[in-house]
């Protein structure tokens, strides 16, 4: 008998999962872990403005060890699928890129089945690449509401499809669920997919060897469950009530107004906000403000400095149900910093520190800095305490 010939094709890992589950966090974790591999990354975002790509490229290791390719404004499993084939051919036939593995991060609205078809229906791609595994990341805090969501007739539940086609499932954000909830979630995941191994994670931290080059995808197994798997004649339908609103804005922003706006958004529309994220150019601050959220969960902080040759601009993406594009855009632009301030350094003012409408609610002080840490004014009060004024309005600051 002849010995088995090792498969020399490039292994491809597809990372999928609903919006905000932790896919980009997982990708960053893999690429910052010492594994000795050169990895090409294909990033797909639902919307016309890329935010994840910028966050990934902020990792300095990428400049020499990884190739990041971004695909925008579509679902990789629909019209963008042909673009994926084009990208792969350009990488490995035209440019003859030498890598040890490829990771494709799909948009959170992608059905992984058509993505997987790519590696079987195109002869040139199938000779170069092999689908190694589909990794589905699920958010322990929100997965049950997505799995049980009632969709319009003919519209697929993307979360169910993502779990069903998984070779490995990362039950992520386990710190946000109780032990009893985790048991119930795993029971539901097993009911959909009884063969995928489930890993419980927090912040998407896992040994990359559990996910990469594991030969987890079996075409025969898929064809047993889905006989029409290789039939590409039909396309799935997306929920048309789910849209994205994206904006790029060149002017510096007032961080206080921006945070208040996001807070109001979460309170009023949190249930319909599947994912939101942005990189903000804050007036008077050398660092980027990066925020992201899922429903009512928000996280934001100042990260790396803007580079001297980098264009300082703000960009955000909101993905959700029944979003009002004009309202979102107008309210975001309303957070633009007003550079024409009423007061100057040294001016004596009343600064409001507590509730109330009369002067007893204000304390006397003097302005000691302008546009300090993203705020219009830094004030030293007469009692020696220093505070920021987040907005140049009479309700917060008045002349003595």
VENMO-V637920 format. One line per field, one symbol per residue. phi: phi as a letter, one per 30 degrees, with the letter a starting at -180 (. if undefined). psi: psi as a letter, one per 20 degrees, with the letter a starting at -180 (. if undefined). burial: 1 if it has 9 or more other ideal C-beta (glycine too) atoms within 8 Angstrom, else 0. A space follows every 10 residues. Layout:
BEGIN
phi=???
psi=???
burial=???
END
This chain:
BEGIN
phi=.ddddddcdd dccccbkdei dkdddddddd dccdbiccbc ccccbckcbd cedddddddd dddccbccbc bchlcddcdd eddddddddd dccddhdcbc abcccdddcc ddedddeedb ccdddddcbb ddaccccbce dbdddddcdd cdeicddddd ddddcdcbcc dchddcbded dddddddddd ddbdcddccd bbhhdadedd bchchddbdd dddddbeced dcdcbdcddd dcbbbbacbd ddcddddddd ddddddddbe dccdabaabc dddibdcdcc baabhccbba adcddddecc ddbcbbbcba chdceddddd dddddddddd ddcbejdcbc cdcbdkccdd dccdabdcac hchicebcbc dddjdcbccd adbedcbbdd
psi=qqqppqojqp pppporqrpj hkghgggggg ijpoijqppp poppqnripp ghghhgiioh hhhhhqpppp prlrphidhi ghhggggghh giggilporh qppoorqijp pighghhhjh ioggghhgqp ogqopppqoh hihhhhhjpp qqpipqohgg ghghjqhqpo nrkiijqrhg hhggghghgh hgoihppppp rpkkpqphii hplilhpohg hghghnhjgj ojhqqrpqoi iorqpqqpph qqqohghghh ghghghghjh hiohpqqrop oppjpiqpop qqrodjpqpq rpdqqpqhjp ooqqqqpppa plpogggggg hghijppoim qhrrpipprp ppirqqirii iqqqaqpiqp mpkiqgqppo rhjipqrqoi qmqhhhpqq.
burial=0000000001 1111111111 1111111111 1000000111 1111111011 1111110010 1100011111 1101111101 1011101111 1110000010 1111111111 1111111111 0100110111 1111111111 1111011000 0000111111 1110111111 1111001000 1101110111 0110010110 1011010100 1101011000 0110000010 0000010110 0111111010 0111111111 1110110001 0111111111 1111101111 1111101101 0000010000 0001111111 0010000110 1110111000 1010001011 1100000000 1111111001 1101111111 1000001111 1100011000
END
